[in-house]
């Protein structure tokens, strides 16, 4: 447990950021009157998400590996964060759908039907808590693995030979 203390901390920071992000989306109207903008603008969450992984791996490198961390060690740390975030995603989605934005599913179903993007049956089967729990867990895994791979490459320690040969 001590080995992954940093990963647990940053996974909880990530989950808290996601809940705050959804509250911001709700407060600016992306879940009701500006729901047409939601599908595009929600992708901005990638900025704080990547930043959290970056801070997490820098923290792991500095405070666990004493400033020297290889790619594999960084990727593994990111993977642990990802697994924790994915495991907590059903709870996060429940909190989101029940407390932060309880009308979201109704609103997005109405929007999808009104714009002709989906039939009511299609929209109701896609926009619901069960579906979103599955999508959030899968999304956390896919995006977390990809983010871990990229951020680990950025944070890994440079070898002395590469430092010598670099311009």
C-alpha positions as CSV (number, residue, x, y, z in Angstrom):
1,X,0.0,0.0,0.0
2,X,2.9,2.3,0.8
3,X,4.2,1.7,-2.8
4,X,1.0,3.2,-4.3
5,X,0.3,6.0,-1.8
6,X,1.1,8.7,-4.4
7,X,-1.1,7.0,-7.0
8,X,-4.0,6.8,-4.6
9,X,-3.7,10.5,-3.7
10,X,-3.6,11.5,-7.4
11,X,-6.4,9.2,-8.4
12,X,-8.6,10.9,-5.7
13,X,-7.5,14.3,-7.0
14,X,-8.5,13.2,-10.5
15,X,-12.0,12.0,-9.3
16,X,-12.5,15.2,-7.4
17,X,-11.5,17.2,-10.5
18,X,-14.0,15.3,-12.6
19,X,-16.8,16.0,-10.1
20,X,-15.9,19.7,-10.1
21,X,-15.7,19.7,-13.9
22,X,-19.2,18.3,-14.2
23,X,-20.5,20.9,-11.7
24,X,-18.9,23.6,-13.9
25,X,-20.5,22.1,-17.0
26,X,-23.8,22.2,-15.3
27,X,-23.4,25.7,-14.0
28,X,-22.5,27.1,-17.5
29,X,-25.6,25.4,-19.0
30,X,-24.0,22.6,-21.0
31,X,-26.5,20.2,-19.4
32,X,-29.6,22.1,-20.2
33,X,-30.0,25.3,-22.3
34,X,-26.6,25.0,-24.0
35,X,-26.7,21.2,-24.3
36,X,-25.9,21.4,-28.0
37,X,-22.4,22.6,-27.0
38,X,-21.8,19.8,-24.5
39,X,-20.5,17.1,-26.8
40,X,-17.7,19.3,-28.1
41,X,-16.9,21.5,-25.1
42,X,-16.7,18.6,-22.6
43,X,-13.5,17.5,-24.3
44,X,-11.8,20.5,-22.7
45,X,-11.6,18.3,-19.6
46,X,-8.5,16.7,-21.2
47,X,-6.5,19.7,-20.2
48,X,-6.8,19.3,-16.4
49,X,-6.8,15.5,-16.8
50,X,-3.4,15.5,-18.5
51,X,-2.1,18.1,-16.1
52,X,-3.1,15.8,-13.1
53,X,-1.3,12.8,-14.6
54,X,1.7,15.1,-15.3
55,X,1.8,16.3,-11.7
56,X,1.2,12.8,-10.4
57,X,4.2,11.3,-12.3
58,X,6.4,14.2,-11.4
59,X,5.4,13.6,-7.7
60,X,6.2,9.9,-8.1
61,X,9.5,10.6,-9.7
62,X,10.6,13.2,-7.1
63,X,9.2,11.6,-3.9
64,X,9.3,7.9,-4.5
65,X,12.1,7.4,-7.0
66,X,14.3,10.2,-5.7
67,X,14.4,12.0,-9.0
68,X,15.3,9.1,-11.3
69,X,12.4,7.3,-12.9
70,X,12.3,5.2,-16.1
71,X,9.6,5.1,-18.6
72,X,8.2,1.7,-17.4
73,X,8.1,3.0,-13.8
74,X,6.2,6.1,-14.9
75,X,3.8,4.2,-17.1
76,X,3.1,1.7,-14.3
77,X,2.4,4.6,-11.9
78,X,0.0,6.1,-14.4
79,X,-1.6,2.7,-14.9
80,X,-2.3,2.3,-11.2
81,X,-3.9,5.8,-11.2
82,X,-6.0,4.7,-14.2
83,X,-7.2,1.5,-12.5
84,X,-8.2,3.4,-9.4
85,X,-10.0,6.1,-11.3
86,X,-11.8,3.4,-13.4
87,X,-12.8,1.4,-10.3
88,X,-14.2,4.6,-8.7
89,X,-16.0,5.7,-11.9
90,X,-19.3,4.0,-11.1
91,X,-19.5,5.9,-7.8
92,X,-18.4,9.1,-9.6
93,X,-21.1,8.6,-12.2
94,X,-23.7,7.9,-9.6
95,X,-22.8,11.1,-7.7
96,X,-22.8,13.1,-11.0
97,X,-26.2,11.7,-12.1
98,X,-27.9,11.8,-8.8
99,X,-26.7,14.9,-7.1
100,X,-24.8,17.3,-9.5
101,X,-27.0,17.0,-12.6
102,X,-30.0,14.9,-12.1
103,X,-31.8,16.3,-15.2
104,X,-29.0,15.6,-17.6
105,X,-30.3,12.3,-19.0
106,X,-33.8,13.7,-19.5
107,X,-32.3,16.8,-21.2
108,X,-29.9,15.0,-23.5
109,X,-32.6,12.5,-24.5
110,X,-35.0,15.3,-25.4
111,X,-32.2,17.0,-27.4
112,X,-31.2,13.9,-29.3
113,X,-34.8,13.2,-30.2
114,X,-35.7,16.8,-31.1
115,X,-32.6,17.1,-33.4
116,X,-33.4,13.8,-35.0
117,X,-30.0,12.3,-34.0
118,X,-31.8,9.3,-32.4
119,X,-35.2,7.8,-31.9
120,X,-36.6,8.1,-28.3
121,X,-35.9,4.4,-27.8
122,X,-32.3,4.7,-29.0
123,X,-31.7,7.8,-26.8
124,X,-33.2,6.2,-23.7
125,X,-31.1,3.1,-24.1
126,X,-27.9,5.2,-24.6
127,X,-28.4,8.1,-22.1
128,X,-28.9,6.4,-18.8
129,X,-27.0,5.7,-15.6
130,X,-26.1,2.1,-16.5
131,X,-24.8,3.0,-19.9
132,X,-22.8,5.9,-18.6
133,X,-21.3,3.8,-15.8
134,X,-20.0,1.4,-18.4
135,X,-18.8,4.2,-20.7
136,X,-17.1,6.1,-18.0
137,X,-15.2,3.0,-16.8
138,X,-14.2,2.0,-20.3
139,X,-13.3,5.6,-21.1
140,X,-11.2,6.0,-18.0
141,X,-9.2,2.9,-18.9
142,X,-8.6,3.8,-22.6
143,X,-7.8,7.5,-21.9
144,X,-5.8,6.7,-18.8
145,X,-3.6,4.2,-20.5
146,X,-3.0,6.5,-23.4
147,X,-2.3,9.5,-21.1
148,X,0.0,7.4,-19.0
149,X,2.0,6.3,-22.0
150,X,2.5,9.9,-23.2
151,X,3.1,11.5,-19.8
152,X,5.6,8.7,-18.8
153,X,7.6,9.5,-21.9
154,X,7.7,13.2,-20.9
155,X,8.5,12.7,-17.2
156,X,11.1,9.8,-17.5
157,X,14.6,10.6,-16.5
158,X,17.0,11.2,-19.3
159,X,20.0,9.0,-19.5
160,X,23.5,10.5,-19.3
161,X,24.2,9.4,-22.8
162,X,21.1,11.1,-24.2
163,X,22.0,14.2,-22.3
164,X,25.4,14.3,-23.8
165,X,24.2,13.7,-27.4
166,X,21.3,16.2,-27.1
167,X,21.8,19.6,-28.6
